[in-house]
Amino acid sequence: MADLLKFPANSRPRHVRRAYQVHRFVKSGGVLTSCIITARDDSDAKRQAAGLTAGNRTELWASDRLVAVFGAFENPIASAIRLHAERPPTEQ
């Protein structure tokens, strides 16, 4: 009976597109602009996002997955990092 059932090898048709988020940052680390693009796959999304950088640091996200980073890498996202004041002591 199992040989009568045929499952498609590719569960997603080629024309289906996914949504990606593109975030551009200013030098201080704040978000300059964000937009949503649709693409067939990660490489298509990377190609589109690379054209949106305009010299700024740009991140490409697929849901909660970082796909790529473009632009000025010398500009940090965080301006400062410090320990939380009420950090519990570590056990020794």
C-alpha positions as CSV (number, residue, x, y, z in Angstrom):
1,M,0.0,0.0,0.0
2,A,2.9,2.4,0.8
3,D,4.2,2.2,-2.8
4,L,0.8,3.7,-4.0
5,L,1.4,7.0,-2.2
6,K,3.8,9.4,-3.8
7,F,5.1,12.4,-1.9
8,P,6.6,15.4,-3.7
9,A,10.3,15.7,-3.2
10,N,10.1,19.5,-2.9
11,S,7.4,20.5,-0.6
12,R,7.6,24.2,-1.5
13,P,6.8,25.3,-5.1
14,R,9.6,27.4,-6.7
15,H,7.4,30.5,-7.0
16,V,6.7,30.7,-3.2
17,R,8.5,33.6,-1.6
18,R,9.6,34.2,2.1
19,A,9.5,37.4,4.1
20,Y,12.8,38.8,5.3
21,Q,13.5,41.9,7.5
22,V,16.2,44.4,6.5
23,H,17.4,46.8,9.2
24,R,19.8,49.7,8.5
25,F,21.7,51.3,11.4
26,V,23.2,54.7,11.9
27,K,26.8,55.1,13.3
28,S,25.5,55.5,16.9
29,G,23.8,52.1,16.7
30,G,20.2,53.2,16.3
31,V,17.9,51.9,13.7
32,L,17.7,54.2,10.7
33,T,15.2,52.2,8.7
34,S,13.6,48.8,8.6
35,C,11.7,47.2,5.8
36,I,10.4,43.8,4.7
37,I,11.4,42.2,1.5
38,T,10.3,38.9,-0.1
39,A,12.7,36.5,-1.7
40,R,12.8,33.0,-3.1
41,D,15.7,32.0,-0.8
42,D,18.5,33.3,1.3
43,S,20.8,34.1,-1.7
44,D,18.0,36.1,-3.4
45,A,17.4,38.0,-0.1
46,K,21.1,38.7,0.3
47,R,21.2,40.1,-3.3
48,Q,18.3,42.4,-2.6
49,A,19.5,43.5,0.8
50,A,23.0,44.3,-0.5
51,G,21.4,46.9,-2.8
52,L,19.7,48.6,0.2
53,T,22.8,49.2,2.4
54,A,23.6,52.8,1.1
55,G,26.9,52.7,3.0
56,N,25.2,51.8,6.4
57,R,25.6,48.7,8.5
58,T,22.7,46.5,7.4
59,E,21.4,43.3,8.9
60,L,19.2,40.8,7.0
61,W,16.9,38.6,9.2
62,A,14.6,35.7,8.4
63,S,12.3,35.6,11.4
64,D,14.7,35.2,14.4
65,R,17.6,34.0,12.3
66,L,20.4,36.4,11.3
67,V,21.1,35.7,7.6
68,A,23.8,38.3,6.7
69,V,25.4,41.5,7.7
70,F,26.5,44.2,5.2
71,G,28.1,47.5,5.2
72,A,30.3,49.3,7.8
73,F,31.6,46.7,10.2
74,E,33.6,49.3,12.2
75,N,30.4,50.8,13.6
76,P,29.4,48.8,16.7
77,I,25.7,48.2,17.4
78,A,26.1,48.6,21.2
79,S,27.6,51.8,22.4
80,A,28.5,50.4,25.8
81,I,28.4,47.1,27.6
82,R,28.5,46.7,31.4
83,L,27.6,44.2,34.1
84,H,24.2,44.4,35.7
85,A,24.6,46.1,39.2
86,E,22.5,43.4,41.0
87,R,24.3,40.4,39.6
88,P,24.2,37.4,42.0
89,P,27.6,36.2,43.3
90,T,29.1,33.2,41.5
91,E,29.7,30.0,43.5
92,Q,33.3,29.0,43.9
